[in-house]
Amino acid sequence: MVTIIKTNATIGQTLAYNENKVKIGSAQCIAAGNFPVDLDKISFTIKFKRFAKRAQLNELAKRNTVHISINFSPLENHPKEKLITIAHIYMQKIGFGNQPYLIYQHYDAGHQHLHLITTTIEKTGSCINLFNIGINKSEPARKEIEKTFGLIRAESIKKEESYLQPIHIEKVHYGKMESKKAISNVVNYILAQYNYTNFSQLNAILGQYNVMADRGMENSKVFLSRGLLYKILDKQGKPIGKPIKASLIENKPTLSFLENKFKANALKNIEEKIHLKKMVEISQLKSLSLNHLKAKLNKQGITVVTQKNSPGDTAQIIYIDHKTKNIISDNSLNTPYNLALLNDKQLRPAGENKKNKLLKIHIP
């Protein structure tokens, strides 16, 4: 567990930052401490006034707002109730248990993390001393919580601190931002970061941000001219709005560009891909259903995507490792899953499992 504490003098700006995340679907206010009404009745106005009234009690305080982030390892996936309990205990141990505070869970990174907002102004008007709060209070609290809840220790996480940096892109929601800019942000990030080797894999990760790359129908003008369109997807995964030509996007991620990337990515991170395949195969053999498999791999920072290229096609499964940025398809595994069996919650015969272990792992 890694904690970061920041202070400022503008509660409105800090509150607005988190509330805007909520509006675009990349965060949720999951709990509140020391507010006079239940969470579902706390409007933005109530949140703001609660903090503003405290600030008025001590207008001389230069930094009255505290903004804390609590970050967990990408290998952890805790239920919401546990996250809330951890946040409450942490606030108590650093001396803010009696202060009004809000707990937000953000979804804009490859790891679970919380944002906590509170104020340094007590109801008496005095100001809580923040001098060395990180060393004197936050660090002891963090270590005790890690031990109590069996969390992955911060020392281990910091070795992989690059994975804890928030993704500077967000899910695209049609109408929230100019389409070309929104698509460009997502496409340029994904194309640079992930190791996709075909359109199915690319669209599996783009789809996590409500975007898709589309060549068009085989007899269409776009397809025949080797064109490529990028589209925004709605909540049902269907294209919405006007598509954007690849040539109009920054860095020009055209079909030719992608074909070269497919070839280059196929030769990258071979050992990491073999390790990913082994992890997936082991999880498959121990999973009772597709949902069970998804939950099991999600704890390891791997997203499972089921995908159909067209209505008549057989669905395939794609695995996205957000830690190593590698993507593999089910048909490349020694133990490709029968999706029908998964959905019926059936296991493979034991003999088949033993037979699969003897097969060699190969990279397509």
N, C-alpha and C positions, 0 to 999 in steps of 0.2 A: 504494500500500500504506500503510495507516494502522495504527500500533501504539499500544497503550494498556497501560501497566504499572501494576499495583496491588500493594500489599503488605499483609500482615496477619500475625497471630500464630496463626492456627488452620488448619493444613493439613487437618484433618479436615473442616472446613466447606467449604473450597474444593474438596477432592476429592469430597465428597458432592454438591456443586452440579453438577459435570460428570458424575458417575456417574448422578445422577438424570435428567439429560438423555438419557443413553444408554438408561436403562430405558424411557423413554417414546418412544424412537425419534427424538428430535430431535438426537442427537449420536452420535458414534462415536469411540472411542479408536483412532487410526490408527497411532501409533508411540510408542516409548519410547526414552529415552536413558540409558545407563549403568545398566540394570537387569540383574540376574544371569541372568534367564531370558528366553526368547522371548516376544513380545507375546501370543500366543495362550494362554500359560501363566501370564500375570500376572493373578492374581485381585485383587479389591478389598483383601483382607487383605494381600497382598504389597505392593501399592501403598502402602497406609497405613503398614505397618511400615517400609518403606524410608525414607520421609520422617520418621517418628516417631523412628527411631534416630538420624538426623542431628540432629534437634531436641534430643535428649537430650545431645548432645555440647556444647551451648552453651545452657544453660537461661536464661542472662542476656539472650540476644538478644530484644529486644522484638518485632521483626517478622522472622520467619524464613521466611515463605512469600511467594513471588512468583507472581502470576497475570497472565499476559500475553495480550492478544487481538491477533491479526494480521488485519486486514480488507482485502479486495480490492474493487476497483470492481465494481458490478453488471454491468458490461459484460464482465467477465472470467469465465472458467470453466476452471479448471486441473485436470488429472488429479491423482489422489490422490498419485501418486509425486512429482510436482513440488511439491505443497504440503508434503510431508514433507521434501524436500530443502531447500526454502526455510526451513522451521522449524529444521532442524538447523544450517544455515549461520548463521541469525540468532542462535541460542543461543550458537554458538561466538564470534561477533563481539562479543556483549555481555558475554562473560566467564563464561558458564554452560555451556560446552561439556563440561566434565568433571563437572558436577553431575547427579544423577538428575533426569529430567524426563519428563513425559508430554505427548503432543500429541493434542488432541481436535479433530475437525472438527464444528462445529455447523451445523444445518440450519434454525434458527429465524429466519432473516432473508432478505431478498431479495438477499443478496450472499454470496459465499463468505467464511467466516471461521474462524479457528483459535483455540483456547484452549490455552495452554501453562501447565503447573504445574511449579514447581521450588522449591528451598529455597536460602536464603542461607548455610546452614551447610556448610562444607567438611568433608572427612573428617578434617582435622586439628583440627576444633573451632573454627577461626577463622571469622569472619563476613565475607562479601563486602560491600564498601562500595557502597551504592546511591546515594550522593550524586551528584546531577546525571547519573544513568545515562541519562536520556532524551536530554539534550543531548549529552553526551560520547560515548556509545556507541550508543544506539538509533538516533538520527537518522543518523549516518554509516553504520551498518549497513543501515538502511532504504534510503538513497539508492543504496548500492552494489548491493544486491540488486535494486532496481528496474531499474538499468542492466544488470546481468548477465542478468536473466531477461526483460527487455523488458516490465516491468509498467507499468501506468498509474500515474503519479506521484501521491504523496499530495496535492500541491498541487492537482491536478485533482479528486481525490476529495473533498477538503474543501469544494469549491464545492458539492458535492451531499451534504454530510455527513448530511442528514436521511435519505438512503437507507441510511445505514450503521447506523442505530439498529435494534437487534434488535426484531423483531415481538414484542410482549408477549402473544402468544397462541401456543398450540401445537396440533399435531394432536390431535384428540380420540380417545382410546382408551377404548372402552366398559369401564366398571368401574374406571378409574383415578381418576376424579373424578365427583362427583355430576352426573348428566346435565344437569340444568337449568342449573347453573352453567357447565359446560363448553361447552354450546351457546351460552349467552348471551355468553360471552367472545368466541367466534368471530364470531357473528352481528353483535353490536354493533360490532366492529372493522371487519368487511368492509363492512357497510352504510354506515359513515361514510367509509371510505377509497376504495372502488373505484367506478368509473363504469359500472355495469351498466345495460342498457336493457331486459332481458327476463329471464324465469325461466331460460332456457338459459344465459345469460351469468352470472347470479347463481349458479347451481348449479355452473358451471364453476370459479368461484373458491372457493365454499364447499366443494366437493369436495376441494380441496387440503388442507383441514383436517378431512376425514372428516365433513362435515355436509351436509345437503341441505334445501331448502325444498320442501314437497310439498302440492299442492292436493288430492290424492286423485283417484280416478277420476271421470270426468265425471258419472256417475249416483250418486255417493256422497253421503252426508249432508254430509260436510265440504265438498265442492265446491259443492253446491247452496246451502249456507248461507254461502258465501263465507268459509269458514274456511281456516286455514293451519296446517300442522304442520311442525315442524323435527325432523329425525331424525339420529341418529348412524349412520355407515356403517362396515362392517367392512372388512377388507383387500381383499375382493372387490368393494367398492363397493355392498354390499347393506345395507338398513336393519337395525339391530339394537337391541334394547331398546325401551323405551316412548317413543313420540314426545311432544314437548312442544308444547302449544298456543302460538301466537304471542302470544296475549293474556296469557300467564303469564310471558313473557320481559320483562326490563327494557327500557324504551323502546317496548314493544309493537309489534314489527315485523310488523303484520298485512298482509293482502292490500291493503287500502286504502292503507296506508302505502307499500307497495312500488310500487303502481301510480303513485302521485304521484312516487316516486323515479325510476321508469322514465322518466316524461315530463321531469322536471327534468334527469336525466343525459343524455338525448338532445340537449339543447341546450348542454351543457357541453363545454369543451375541444375545440371543432370542429377547430381547427388541429392540435392534438396528435393527434387521431384520424386526420386526413388524413396526417400524417407517419407514424403507426403503420402505416396501410394501405400506404403506399409502401414502407416497410421490409419488410413481410410479402410484398408482391408481388414485390419484387426477390429476396428469399430464396427464394420459391416457384420462380421461373424458373431459379434456380441449383441447386435441390435435386433429387437423384436418387431420393429415397424419403422416406417420412414420417419415419423416424428421422433421416435426414439433415437434413430441415427442422427437426425439433425441436432437434437439436444446434446447428444454425446460429443459430436464434433464441434459444436458451437463453443463448448467449454475449452476447446483447444485452439480457438480463434479461426475455425474453418466454417465457412458458410456453404450449405448444401442447396443447390438450385436445380429444380426439375424443369425441363424445357422441351417444348415441341416446336419444330421449325414450321410445320404446317398442320392443319387439323387431322390429316390422315396419318401422320407420322407417329412412330412409337416414341414415347417420352424418353429422354435421356437424363442422366444425372451428372451435374458438373460440381466440382469441389473447388472452392476459392479459399486459399490460405492467406489471410490478411497479414500474417506475421512475416512470411517469406515472399509474399506477393506472387506465388506460383498458382497456376490453375491447371487442373487435370480433368479429363472426362472419364466417365465410368467405363467406357469401352476400351480404355487403355489399361485397365486393371486385370489382374489374374483372376479376380473374383467379381466380375461385373454383376451388379445386382439385378434381380428380376423385379421390376417395379410392381408388377401385379402381386407378387408374393409379399413384398414389403407392405403394400396397402392392405393386404389380407392378414397382416401380422403373423406370417408364417416364417419359420426358420428353414434354412437349407438342410438337407439330410446330412447327418454327421459324416458319412462316408465322403460326400462331395467336398466338405470342408477340408478333410485330410488330404484329398487328392489335389486341391487347389494349392496347398502349401508346398507341393513339390514342383510347381511350375516356376519358371524363371521370370523375373520381373524385366520388362522391356519398355523402352521409351519409343513411342511411335515417331 
